[in-house]
Amino acid sequence: MKNRYWWFETVWHQKMVKALQVAGMCDRTQETYARTMRKLTEFYNKTPDKITEEELMDYFIHRQQVTEWSPATMRICYSGIKFFFINVLKRKWHTLKLAKAKREKRLPAVLSREEVSTILSRVTTFHNYAYLQTVYSCGLRLQEALFLEVSDIDGTRNMIHVHRGKGARDRYVPLPRATYHLLRKYWVTHKNPKLIFPAVGRGQNKGPVANIPMSIEGVQGAFRRAVVESGVQKRASIHTLRHSYATHLLEAGVNLRVIQKNLGHSNIETTMIYLHLTNKGMGEASGGKRDVVH
């Protein structure tokens, strides 16, 4: 049995990275697409050039029906795998044209402030608590928070510079003072010269020298356990914290355009979904910006 990271050591991974770089994909997209290929090669335990079209179709069906990946996860799966087989292996399979996930039309779950507080109070490790509190209080995407660097934190202006966000779009996000002090307190525990949330290792002693952030699986697992322990019955994920952040700002009267800017949405229509998640109407969402998320 090959070790878990053997895919990243293959010539195929290197070819994929080069193709992604030429295509102008940001680092986060490169990592996400490479991860989709790692999961595929692990599933069949062989290099991707040995995978047949029928096997690829079986894999997609397995992820849909057995693993029951969400449409959003399936879109990522399709995108990463299609990019590799079309641009690296030069396959012209019909399956690659068929692969498409329908977008979910249901509204996202939103937690109340009390539910957020209850869930986060059940997080048992400091590094996971500091991470999840930052995601919520700044409305960050999962990987935006994971890849935060020391140089991104502007304590003087109370801002975070997000420059590894979706679509490679830079933005500045308000940093609540309480979160700033929390990040300082957490950073002192590891003093990594670059990363805010470095991989700490099994013995919690790798933080000072790590050059990669904490794992996605680790923070997702910590959040899922905290939700169960909290007794909150809503179907919540880490991304639910971002939805809750936006909704709570809207409820406090923050201008919808300000929320759009904070979230990094390119289209105001994307932000307008939060009007359906609160009793506040468009007219009530036109007030000034307030520091309401702590």
N, C-alpha and C positions, 0 to 999 in steps of 0.2 A: 504493500500500500504506500503510495506516494505521500509525502508530507503535505500539509494543508496549503503551503505556499509555493508548491512546485510550479504552478502556472506562471507566477511572476518571475520565475527564473528561466523561462523558455524563450526561444528566439521569436515565437509567435507573439508573446506579450510585448517584446521590444518593437516588433513591426507594427503592432497596434498603437503603441504610444507614439511612434513617429507619424503614423497616419493621422492620429488625433491632433497632434501638434500642427501638422501641415493644414488640417481643416480648421485650425484656429479655435479648437475647443479649450475651455479653461481647465485648470488643474482639477477642479472638483468633478467636472464631467469626465475627464480622463480616468479618474479613480473610480467613478461610478460605473462607467462602461467596462473597465477592466475587471471590476468585481462581478459583473454579469457573466463575463466569459470564464472567470474562475469557477463560479457555481456550475456552469455548464460542463466544463472539463472535469470537475470533481464528480459530477453526476455520472459521467460515462468512464471516468478514470482513464482518459486518453487525450492525446493532443487534438485540437480542433480540426486539423486537416484530415483526420481519420473519421470524423463524424459525418454520417450520411444525411441526406435530406429527410429521409423517413425518421431517422433518430431525432433530428431536430424538431420535426413535427410532434413526435411522441413526447419530447421534453416540454414543449409549449403546453400540450394537453395535460401533462402531469402537473405542471405548475398551476394551471387553471382549476383542474378538477380534484386533484389529490392534495397538493399543498395549499390550495385555495388562496393564492395570492390575489390581492386586490387589483382592480383595473389600473390604479396608479402604479403599483409595483410591476404589473405586467407591461405597462408602457415602457418603463425603464428597461425591463428585460428585453423586450423586442428591439428597442432602440440600440442598446449596446451590442446585442448579437447581430442584428442586421448590419450595423456599421462594420463589424469585423468581417463577416462573411462576404459582404459586397466590396469593401474597400481593401481588405487585406488578402483574402483568399480568392477574390474575383469570381465568386459564385453568382450564377444567374438563375437561382432556384425560384420556382413559382411560390414556394412556401414563404419566402422572404417578402413577397408582394402581398400575400394573404395576411400575414401577421399584423394584427391591429387590435388594440384594446379600446372598448367603448369607454367614454368618459362618464364618470359617475355624476348623476344630476342631483343627488341628495345633498342636503345642507350639512355642513360639518357640525360635529358636536362642539359645544362650548361649555366650559366650566365656570361656575360662579367664583367670585373671589374667595369665598369661604371654602369651596371645594378645592381650589388650587392650594390654599394654605394647608388644608387637611392632608392632601396628597403629599406635598413637599415635606410636611412634618414627619412623614413615615419613611423618608429616604434615610438610610442608616449610615452611609459613608459620606464624608465631607466633600470629596472630590465630585461625586455625583450630585450632591445637594447644590454645591456652588455652580455646577454646570446647568442644572435644570432651573435654578432660580434666575440665572442669567438669560436663558432662553425665554422664560416668561416675561421678566421685567423689561427686556429689550425687544421682544417680538422677533427673535432671530429664528432662522431655519436651523434644522438639526446640525448640518455640517458647517454652516456659517459660525456657529458657536464653538464647535469642536476645533476649528482651525484658527480661532482667535490667537493673535500674537501680542506680546507685551507692547510692541510699538503701535498697536491699534487702539490702545486705551489712552484717551486724553482726559485726565482727571481735572485739569484746569478748566476746560470747556464743558466737562460732563458729557462727553460724546464718545461713541465707539465708531471707528472707521471700518466699515465692512467693504473689503475690496476683493473678496473671493466668493462673492454672492452669485446667485443664479443669473445666467446670461452674462457673467463677467461685468456686471454693472456695479460701479462704486456707489456707496452712499454713506452718510453719517446718521447714526441712530442715537437718540437721547439716552444717556446713561444715568439712571437714578443714583443719587448719592449713596443710598444704602447698599446698592449693588456694587458700586465702586469700592466701598470699604470691604465688602465681602470678598471681592476679587483680590484685593491687596492681602487680606488675611489668608486666603487660600494660597496665593502665589508664594508667600513666605514659607509654606510647608514644603515646597520643592525647589523654588528659586531657579527654575529652568530659564536660561538666558533668552529664549525665543518664544516658547509656547505658554499660553495661559493654562491649557488643559492637556499636559503631556501624558503619554501612556505611563502609568506608574509601576506596572509589573506586578507579578503575583505577590512579591514580598513588600510591595508599596515603596520600593527603594530605587526605582528606575527613573522617577520623575526628573531629577536634576540633569540627566544626560540624554533623555529620550529626544528623538528627532521626529517622532510621529505623535499625533494626538491620541487620546483615549479612543477605544474602539466603539463603533456604532452599536454593535451588539451589546456591549457592556452598559452603555447609558440607556439603551432601550429596555434591557432587562431590569435595570434598577427602577425605571419608571413604571413598568408593568407590575413589579412587586409592590411598589408603593401604592398603586391604584387599588390592588387587591386588599392590601392591609388597611387602606383608608375606609373601605366599605362603600366608596362611590360607585354607583351602578352604571354610569355612563361609559360608553365605549370610547376610551380616550387613549391617545398616543402622544408622543412628545410634540408632534405638530399641533395637537389640540391646544397646547400652551400658547402657541403663536396666534391661533384663532381667538383664544380667550383674551389675550393681550389687546388685539384689535377691537374686539367687541366691548371690552371694559373702557377703552379710550373713547369709543363712540358714545357709550352710555354716560360718560362724564362730560360730554359736550365738545370733544376735540373735533376740529374741522376734518372732514373726510379727505381733503387733499393732503393734510398733514399726515394722516394715517397712511395714505398711499405712499407718501415719501418715506415714512419710517419703515414700511414693509418692503419697499423696493419694487412695488408693482409698476410696470410700464404703462398699464391701462387702468384708468379709474374704474372701469366696469368690473374689473377683478375685485377691487376694494369694495364696491357697492354691495357685494354679497352679504356684508356684515349688517346692512340695513334690514335684512331678513332675519337676523339672529337676535334682535333687540327691539324693544318697544319704542326706541328713539327713532323719529322720522328724519327725513332729510333736512327739514327746517331746523330741528333741534340739534343736528350734527354740524352746525355751522359756527359754533362758538370757537373761542380761542384755545390754544394748546395749554394743557395742564399736566403737572407731574402727578399722575394718579396711579401708576403701577409701581409697586414697591416690592 
